Amino acid sequence: MRRSTRYLTIIVAIQLLVMGAASAATITGTVKFDGEVPSKLRPIAMDADPECAKKHSGPVPSEMLVLGDGNTMANIFVTITKGLPDQKWPAPKTPVVLDQKGCQYIPHVTGIMVDQPLRILNSDGILHNVHSLSKVNKSFNIAMPASRTETLETFTQTEGMFVIKCDIHPWMKAYIQVLPHPFYDVTGKDGKFTIKDLPAGTYEVEIWHEKLGTQSASVTVGADETKTADFALSPPKKK
């Protein structure tokens, strides 16, 4: 009898988990650039370090404005800023990876949860240094010569977007935000984002771009429902 009760408890728990997953809400959308695309975006100048320049077969496009078909925008950070229940989400044990490859940080924009490991790689085989300009979390400045291929860091407090840079190669910049929850995404060149596994509710969705700032929208989504929130970012009007 005791064994059958235990089995029943396990079955009920599994059913609740499945029901919870099935009733999770999703917010998705696309971010586009609305405006005149600059005819000439200055490429990244790597001539100061021939070792960096020779890692590329031609000019390296600017990371500031990366567009896909139809002017969809990459490198847009999307997160939920309001509406989440007052609870704690455990940090994943799987690290977020930030690589130094081709004398660029990859990815250019990312998010990480509080206490989640940040695995920083040096795939270039040359000297870099990794300098975080965090203000809430303790800043770090780590030399990574060719012999040091990786290091681990963590952030212990939530913090808005800040820069990680290489002081040796001043064009190398990455942007990272530290969050208390997993409800965020970063767009690729198709401009698309998806935030899933949300409880039903009304949320404020915020997008961020390194030069064009932030924009937000209120979205109400029900259980087992998907809602779309599209955004368009415009350059500031010339005075």
ZADO-1210 file (C-alpha; in nm, 4 decimals, padded with zeros to 6 digits):
<atoms>
<atom x="00.0000" y="00.0000" z="00.0000" code="MET" pos="1"/>
<atom x="00.2802" y="00.2368" z="00.0932" code="ARG" pos="2"/>
<atom x="00.4548" y="00.1710" z="-00.2385" code="ARG" pos="3"/>
<atom x="00.1387" y="00.2330" z="-00.4426" code="SER" pos="4"/>
<atom x="00.0823" y="00.5627" z="-00.2564" code="THR" pos="5"/>
<atom x="00.4357" y="00.6701" z="-00.3418" code="ARG" pos="6"/>
<atom x="00.3828" y="00.5841" z="-00.7079" code="TYR" pos="7"/>
<atom x="00.0546" y="00.7805" z="-00.7091" code="LEU" pos="8"/>
<atom x="00.2323" y="01.0833" z="-00.5604" code="THR" pos="9"/>
<atom x="00.5004" y="01.0673" z="-00.8324" code="ILE" pos="10"/>
<atom x="00.2376" y="01.0381" z="-01.1064" code="ILE" pos="11"/>
<atom x="00.0455" y="01.3379" z="-00.9719" code="VAL" pos="12"/>
<atom x="00.3672" y="01.5427" z="-00.9513" code="ALA" pos="13"/>
<atom x="00.4542" y="01.4591" z="-01.3108" code="ILE" pos="14"/>
<atom x="00.1029" y="01.5501" z="-01.4237" code="GLN" pos="15"/>
<atom x="00.1268" y="01.8868" z="-01.2470" code="LEU" pos="16"/>
<atom x="00.4608" y="01.9581" z="-01.4131" code="LEU" pos="17"/>
<atom x="00.3204" y="01.8699" z="-01.7547" code="VAL" pos="18"/>
<atom x="00.0108" y="02.0817" z="-01.6930" code="MET" pos="19"/>
<atom x="00.2302" y="02.3722" z="-01.5815" code="GLY" pos="20"/>
<atom x="00.4454" y="02.3464" z="-01.8956" code="ALA" pos="21"/>
<atom x="00.1372" y="02.3235" z="-02.1160" code="ALA" pos="22"/>
<atom x="-00.0226" y="02.6310" z="-01.9608" code="SER" pos="23"/>
<atom x="00.2905" y="02.8483" z="-01.9850" code="ALA" pos="24"/>
<atom x="00.2541" y="03.1713" z="-02.1802" code="ALA" pos="25"/>
<atom x="00.4818" y="03.3050" z="-02.4535" code="THR" pos="26"/>
<atom x="00.5591" y="03.6542" z="-02.5812" code="ILE" pos="27"/>
<atom x="00.7274" y="03.6825" z="-02.9177" code="THR" pos="28"/>
<atom x="00.7976" y="03.9587" z="-03.1658" code="GLY" pos="29"/>
<atom x="01.0267" y="04.1256" z="-03.4169" code="THR" pos="30"/>
<atom x="01.2383" y="04.4401" z="-03.3872" code="VAL" pos="31"/>
<atom x="01.2969" y="04.6535" z="-03.6969" code="LYS" pos="32"/>
<atom x="01.4948" y="04.9651" z="-03.7777" code="PHE" pos="33"/>
<atom x="01.2624" y="05.2448" z="-03.8870" code="ASP" pos="34"/>
<atom x="01.4573" y="05.5158" z="-04.0622" code="GLY" pos="35"/>
<atom x="01.7154" y="05.5898" z="-04.3243" code="GLU" pos="36"/>
<atom x="01.9916" y="05.3319" z="-04.3052" code="VAL" pos="37"/>
<atom x="02.3332" y="05.5002" z="-04.3029" code="PRO" pos="38"/>
<atom x="02.4868" y="05.4495" z="-04.6472" code="SER" pos="39"/>
<atom x="02.8289" y="05.3990" z="-04.4981" code="LYS" pos="40"/>
<atom x="02.8781" y="05.2503" z="-04.1547" code="LEU" pos="41"/>
<atom x="03.2450" y="05.2770" z="-04.0724" code="ARG" pos="42"/>
<atom x="03.3950" y="04.9260" z="-04.0393" code="PRO" pos="43"/>
<atom x="03.5925" y="04.8310" z="-03.7301" code="ILE" pos="44"/>
<atom x="03.9515" y="04.9539" z="-03.7695" code="ALA" pos="45"/>
<atom x="04.1823" y="04.6742" z="-03.6533" code="MET" pos="46"/>
<atom x="04.4964" y="04.8061" z="-03.8225" code="ASP" pos="47"/>
<atom x="04.6472" y="04.8987" z="-03.4861" code="ALA" pos="48"/>
<atom x="04.7091" y="04.5285" z="-03.4265" code="ASP" pos="49"/>
<atom x="04.8146" y="04.3340" z="-03.7405" code="PRO" pos="50"/>
<atom x="04.7472" y="04.0074" z="-03.5544" code="GLU" pos="51"/>
<atom x="04.3813" y="04.1081" z="-03.5297" code="CYS" pos="52"/>
<atom x="04.3575" y="04.2409" z="-03.8868" code="ALA" pos="53"/>
<atom x="04.4908" y="03.9205" z="-04.0398" code="LYS" pos="54"/>
<atom x="04.2184" y="03.7160" z="-03.8703" code="LYS" pos="55"/>
<atom x="03.9729" y="03.8653" z="-04.1228" code="HIS" pos="56"/>
<atom x="03.9718" y="03.8438" z="-04.5023" code="SER" pos="57"/>
<atom x="03.8229" y="04.1902" z="-04.5460" code="GLY" pos="58"/>
<atom x="03.6722" y="04.4874" z="-04.3614" code="PRO" pos="59"/>
<atom x="03.4956" y="04.3964" z="-04.0379" code="VAL" pos="60"/>
<atom x="03.1400" y="04.5411" z="-04.0266" code="PRO" pos="61"/>
<atom x="03.0352" y="04.7654" z="-03.7402" code="SER" pos="62"/>
<atom x="02.8544" y="04.5859" z="-03.4578" code="GLU" pos="63"/>
<atom x="02.6554" y="04.8973" z="-03.3720" code="MET" pos="64"/>
<atom x="02.3875" y="04.8472" z="-03.6392" code="LEU" pos="65"/>
<atom x="02.3451" y="04.4924" z="-03.7678" code="VAL" pos="66"/>
<atom x="02.0472" y="04.4577" z="-04.0015" code="LEU" pos="67"/>
<atom x="01.8806" y="04.1641" z="-04.1734" code="GLY" pos="68"/>
<atom x="01.6278" y="04.1474" z="-04.4579" code="ASP" pos="69"/>
<atom x="01.3611" y="04.4134" z="-04.4194" code="GLY" pos="70"/>
<atom x="01.5787" y="04.6101" z="-04.1756" code="ASN" pos="71"/>
<atom x="01.5291" y="04.3647" z="-03.8929" code="THR" pos="72"/>
<atom x="01.7726" y="04.4346" z="-03.6090" code="MET" pos="73"/>
<atom x="02.0252" y="04.2099" z="-03.4361" code="ALA" pos="74"/>
<atom x="02.1802" y="04.2671" z="-03.0939" code="ASN" pos="75"/>
<atom x="01.8573" y="04.3884" z="-02.9338" code="ILE" pos="76"/>
<atom x="01.8235" y="04.2837" z="-02.5707" code="PHE" pos="77"/>
<atom x="01.4642" y="04.1999" z="-02.4749" code="VAL" pos="78"/>
<atom x="01.3478" y="04.1398" z="-02.1183" code="THR" pos="79"/>
<atom x="01.0487" y="04.1479" z="-01.8864" code="ILE" pos="80"/>
<atom x="01.0743" y="04.4456" z="-01.6498" code="THR" pos="81"/>
<atom x="00.7327" y="04.4351" z="-01.4760" code="LYS" pos="82"/>
<atom x="00.4598" y="04.1833" z="-01.3989" code="GLY" pos="83"/>
<atom x="00.6563" y="03.8793" z="-01.2835" code="LEU" pos="84"/>
<atom x="00.5467" y="03.7055" z="-00.9606" code="PRO" pos="85"/>
<atom x="00.7460" y="03.7774" z="-00.6468" code="ASP" pos="86"/>
<atom x="00.9561" y="03.4636" z="-00.6370" code="GLN" pos="87"/>
<atom x="01.3158" y="03.3531" z="-00.6771" code="LYS" pos="88"/>
<atom x="01.4374" y="03.1706" z="-00.9860" code="TRP" pos="89"/>
<atom x="01.7435" y="02.9496" z="-00.9387" code="PRO" pos="90"/>
<atom x="02.0489" y="03.0386" z="-01.1463" code="ALA" pos="91"/>
<atom x="02.1389" y="02.7837" z="-01.4151" code="PRO" pos="92"/>
<atom x="02.4594" y="02.5906" z="-01.3581" code="LYS" pos="93"/>
<atom x="02.5337" y="02.6042" z="-01.7306" code="THR" pos="94"/>
<atom x="02.7633" y="02.9017" z="-01.7947" code="PRO" pos="95"/>
<atom x="02.6972" y="03.1887" z="-02.0309" code="VAL" pos="96"/>
<atom x="02.9911" y="03.1877" z="-02.2749" code="VAL" pos="97"/>
<atom x="03.1669" y="03.5073" z="-02.3853" code="LEU" pos="98"/>
<atom x="03.4375" y="03.4377" z="-02.6426" code="ASP" pos="99"/>
<atom x="03.7191" y="03.6560" z="-02.7743" code="GLN" pos="100"/>
<atom x="03.7411" y="03.5528" z="-03.1355" code="LYS" pos="101"/>
<atom x="03.8683" y="03.7543" z="-03.4313" code="GLY" pos="102"/>
<atom x="03.9423" y="04.0314" z="-03.1806" code="CYS" pos="103"/>
<atom x="03.5719" y="04.0718" z="-03.1135" code="GLN" pos="104"/>
<atom x="03.3549" y="03.9668" z="-02.8217" code="TYR" pos="105"/>
<atom x="03.1028" y="03.7008" z="-02.9190" code="ILE" pos="106"/>
<atom x="02.8179" y="03.7522" z="-02.8460" code="PRO" pos="107"/>
<atom x="02.8109" y="04.1307" z="-02.8680" code="HIS" pos="108"/>
<atom x="02.5056" y="04.1513" z="-02.6366" code="VAL" pos="109"/>
<atom x="02.3977" y="03.8980" z="-02.3776" code="THR" pos="110"/>
<atom x="02.2235" y="03.8453" z="-02.0467" code="GLY" pos="111"/>
<atom x="02.3111" y="03.6375" z="-01.7437" code="ILE" pos="112"/>
<atom x="02.1345" y="03.5508" z="-01.4196" code="MET" pos="113"/>
<atom x="02.2627" y="03.6396" z="-01.0741" code="VAL" pos="114"/>
<atom x="02.5166" y="03.3735" z="-00.9611" code="ASP" pos="115"/>
<atom x="02.5209" y="03.2049" z="-01.3021" code="GLN" pos="116"/>
<atom x="02.8787" y="03.1336" z="-01.4196" code="PRO" pos="117"/>
<atom x="03.0244" y="03.3504" z="-01.6974" code="LEU" pos="118"/>
<atom x="03.2788" y="03.1474" z="-01.8930" code="ARG" pos="119"/>
<atom x="03.5163" y="03.3827" z="-02.0757" code="ILE" pos="120"/>
<atom x="03.7210" y="03.2271" z="-02.3557" code="LEU" pos="121"/>
<atom x="04.0231" y="03.3462" z="-02.5500" code="ASN" pos="122"/>
<atom x="04.0072" y="03.1692" z="-02.8856" code="SER" pos="123"/>
<atom x="04.2434" y="03.4159" z="-03.0538" code="ASP" pos="124"/>
<atom x="04.5753" y="03.2936" z="-02.9175" code="GLY" pos="125"/>
<atom x="04.6911" y="03.6508" z="-02.8530" code="ILE" pos="126"/>
<atom x="04.6927" y="03.8818" z="-02.5507" code="LEU" pos="127"/>
<atom x="04.3569" y="04.0277" z="-02.4486" code="HIS" pos="128"/>
<atom x="04.2303" y="04.1677" z="-02.1245" code="ASN" pos="129"/>
<atom x="03.8721" y="04.1510" z="-02.0004" code="VAL" pos="130"/>
<atom x="03.7644" y="04.4625" z="-01.8127" code="HIS" pos="131"/>
<atom x="03.4116" y="04.4824" z="-01.6734" code="SER" pos="132"/>
<atom x="03.2725" y="04.8315" z="-01.6174" code="LEU" pos="133"/>
<atom x="03.0082" y="04.7098" z="-01.3740" code="SER" pos="134"/>
<atom x="02.9114" y="04.9494" z="-01.0953" code="LYS" pos="135"/>
<atom x="02.6756" y="04.7447" z="-00.8789" code="VAL" pos="136"/>
<atom x="02.8787" y="04.4260" z="-00.9062" code="ASN" pos="137"/>
<atom x="03.2507" y="04.4215" z="-00.8327" code="LYS" pos="138"/>
<atom x="03.4459" y="04.5187" z="-01.1427" code="SER" pos="139"/>
<atom x="03.7200" y="04.2898" z="-01.2716" code="PHE" pos="140"/>
<atom x="04.0145" y="04.3365" z="-01.5081" code="ASN" pos="141"/>
<atom x="04.1725" y="04.0101" z="-01.6162" code="ILE" pos="142"/>
<atom x="04.4758" y="03.9676" z="-01.8406" code="ALA" pos="143"/>
<atom x="04.4300" y="03.6780" z="-02.0833" code="MET" pos="144"/>
<atom x="04.7515" y="03.5988" z="-02.2717" code="PRO" pos="145"/>
<atom x="04.7597" y="03.3252" z="-02.5349" code="ALA" pos="146"/>
<atom x="04.8330" y="03.0676" z="-02.2649" code="SER" pos="147"/>
<atom x="04.5158" y="03.1537" z="-02.0719" code="ARG" pos="148"/>
<atom x="04.2301" y="03.0204" z="-02.2788" code="THR" pos="149"/>
<atom x="03.9461" y="03.0610" z="-02.0296" code="GLU" pos="150"/>
<atom x="03.8393" y="03.2040" z="-01.6965" code="THR" pos="151"/>
<atom x="03.5205" y="03.2017" z="-01.4881" code="LEU" pos="152"/>
<atom x="03.3414" y="03.4937" z="-01.3237" code="GLU" pos="153"/>
<atom x="03.0034" y="03.5443" z="-01.1547" code="THR" pos="154"/>
<atom x="02.7877" y="03.8456" z="-01.0720" code="PHE" pos="155"/>
<atom x="02.6132" y="03.8409" z="-00.7361" code="THR" pos="156"/>
<atom x="02.3638" y="04.1265" z="-00.7835" code="GLN" pos="157"/>
<atom x="02.1195" y="04.2373" z="-01.0479" code="THR" pos="158"/>
<atom x="02.2541" y="04.5162" z="-01.2665" code="GLU" pos="159"/>
<atom x="02.1419" y="04.7003" z="-01.5762" code="GLY" pos="160"/>
<atom x="02.3354" y="04.6878" z="-01.8999" code="MET" pos="161"/>
<atom x="02.7075" y="04.7580" z="-01.8716" code="PHE" pos="162"/>
<atom x="03.0171" y="04.7223" z="-02.0890" code="VAL" pos="163"/>
<atom x="03.2889" y="04.4592" z="-02.0869" code="ILE" pos="164"/>
<atom x="03.5868" y="04.5829" z="-02.2876" code="LYS" pos="165"/>
<atom x="03.9419" y="04.5020" z="-02.3868" code="CYS" pos="166"/>
<atom x="04.1850" y="04.7803" z="-02.2950" code="ASP" pos="167"/>
<atom x="04.4398" y="04.6474" z="-02.5448" code="ILE" pos="168"/>
<atom x="04.1974" y="04.6560" z="-02.8389" code="HIS" pos="169"/>
<atom x="03.9653" y="04.9537" z="-02.7740" code="PRO" pos="170"/>
<atom x="03.7098" y="04.8528" z="-03.0388" code="TRP" pos="171"/>
<atom x="03.6331" y="04.5318" z="-02.8472" code="MET" pos="172"/>
<atom x="03.3151" y="04.5819" z="-02.6462" code="LYS" pos="173"/>
<atom x="03.0401" y="04.3529" z="-02.5226" code="ALA" pos="174"/>
<atom x="02.7239" y="04.4471" z="-02.3368" code="TYR" pos="175"/>
<atom x="02.5854" y="04.2349" z="-02.0547" code="ILE" pos="176"/>
<atom x="02.2911" y="04.2613" z="-01.8150" code="GLN" pos="177"/>
<atom x="02.2552" y="04.0696" z="-01.4878" code="VAL" pos="178"/>
<atom x="01.9002" y="03.9567" z="-01.4148" code="LEU" pos="179"/>
<atom x="01.7154" y="03.7874" z="-01.1269" code="PRO" pos="180"/>
<atom x="01.5045" y="03.5820" z="-01.3704" code="HIS" pos="181"/>
<atom x="01.5407" y="03.3881" z="-01.6981" code="PRO" pos="182"/>
<atom x="01.2857" y="03.5849" z="-01.9018" code="PHE" pos="183"/>
<atom x="01.5013" y="03.7557" z="-02.1617" code="TYR" pos="184"/>
<atom x="01.6301" y="03.7079" z="-02.5153" code="ASP" pos="185"/>
<atom x="01.8639" y="03.8695" z="-02.7708" code="VAL" pos="186"/>
<atom x="01.7641" y="03.9116" z="-03.1340" code="THR" pos="187"/>
<atom x="01.9617" y="03.7744" z="-03.4273" code="GLY" pos="188"/>
<atom x="01.9681" y="03.9315" z="-03.7740" code="LYS" pos="189"/>
<atom x="01.6063" y="03.8226" z="-03.8278" code="ASP" pos="190"/>
<atom x="01.5083" y="04.0607" z="-03.5447" code="GLY" pos="191"/>
<atom x="01.3030" y="03.7922" z="-03.3686" code="LYS" pos="192"/>
<atom x="01.2745" y="03.7257" z="-02.9965" code="PHE" pos="193"/>
<atom x="01.0830" y="03.4742" z="-02.7866" code="THR" pos="194"/>
<atom x="01.0229" y="03.4805" z="-02.4123" code="ILE" pos="195"/>
<atom x="00.8528" y="03.1612" z="-02.3024" code="LYS" pos="196"/>
<atom x="00.7398" y="02.9729" z="-01.9903" code="ASP" pos="197"/>
<atom x="00.5765" y="03.2825" z="-01.8417" code="LEU" pos="198"/>
<atom x="00.2881" y="03.2594" z="-01.5956" code="PRO" pos="199"/>
<atom x="-00.0300" y="03.4120" z="-01.7352" code="ALA" pos="200"/>
<atom x="-00.0379" y="03.7844" z="-01.6649" code="GLY" pos="201"/>
<atom x="00.0282" y="04.1388" z="-01.7823" code="THR" pos="202"/>
<atom x="00.3923" y="04.2236" z="-01.8487" code="TYR" pos="203"/>
<atom x="00.6071" y="04.5126" z="-01.9524" code="GLU" pos="204"/>
<atom x="00.8404" y="04.4045" z="-02.2296" code="VAL" pos="205"/>
<atom x="01.1453" y="04.6257" z="-02.2772" code="GLU" pos="206"/>
<atom x="01.3904" y="04.6303" z="-02.5664" code="ILE" pos="207"/>
<atom x="01.7380" y="04.7853" z="-02.5508" code="TRP" pos="208"/>
<atom x="01.9872" y="04.8953" z="-02.8168" code="HIS" pos="209"/>
<atom x="02.3340" y="05.0305" z="-02.7450" code="GLU" pos="210"/>
<atom x="02.2750" y="05.3576" z="-02.9364" code="LYS" pos="211"/>
<atom x="01.8984" y="05.3903" z="-02.9796" code="LEU" pos="212"/>
<atom x="01.8052" y="05.3352" z="-02.6166" code="GLY" pos="213"/>
<atom x="01.4996" y="05.1546" z="-02.4823" code="THR" pos="214"/>
<atom x="01.1375" y="05.1061" z="-02.5760" code="GLN" pos="215"/>
<atom x="00.8644" y="04.9165" z="-02.3920" code="SER" pos="216"/>
<atom x="00.5161" y="04.7761" z="-02.4398" code="ALA" pos="217"/>
<atom x="00.2519" y="04.6266" z="-02.2118" code="SER" pos="218"/>
<atom x="00.1408" y="04.2759" z="-02.3082" code="VAL" pos="219"/>
<atom x="-00.1328" y="04.0665" z="-02.1468" code="THR" pos="220"/>
<atom x="-00.1029" y="03.6959" z="-02.2139" code="VAL" pos="221"/>
<atom x="-00.3146" y="03.4064" z="-02.0920" code="GLY" pos="222"/>
<atom x="-00.2271" y="03.0509" z="-01.9987" code="ALA" pos="223"/>
<atom x="-00.1105" y="02.8431" z="-02.2947" code="ASP" pos="224"/>
<atom x="-00.1284" y="03.1557" z="-02.5126" code="GLU" pos="225"/>
<atom x="00.1225" y="03.3322" z="-02.7383" code="THR" pos="226"/>
<atom x="00.1074" y="03.7077" z="-02.7866" code="LYS" pos="227"/>
<atom x="00.3103" y="03.9166" z="-03.0320" code="THR" pos="228"/>
<atom x="00.4776" y="04.2476" z="-02.9535" code="ALA" pos="229"/>
<atom x="00.6624" y="04.4060" z="-03.2457" code="ASP" pos="230"/>
<atom x="00.8902" y="04.7068" z="-03.2105" code="PHE" pos="231"/>
<atom x="01.0476" y="04.9675" z="-03.4380" code="ALA" pos="232"/>
<atom x="01.3499" y="05.1731" z="-03.3377" code="LEU" pos="233"/>
<atom x="01.4273" y="05.5042" z="-03.5043" code="SER" pos="234"/>
<atom x="01.7370" y="05.7211" z="-03.5000" code="PRO" pos="235"/>
<atom x="01.6982" y="06.0506" z="-03.3147" code="PRO" pos="236"/>
<atom x="01.5718" y="06.3370" z="-03.5281" code="LYS" pos="237"/>
<atom x="01.8315" y="06.5885" z="-03.6310" code="LYS" pos="238"/>
<atom x="01.7797" y="06.9291" z="-03.4730" code="LYS" pos="239"/>
</atoms>
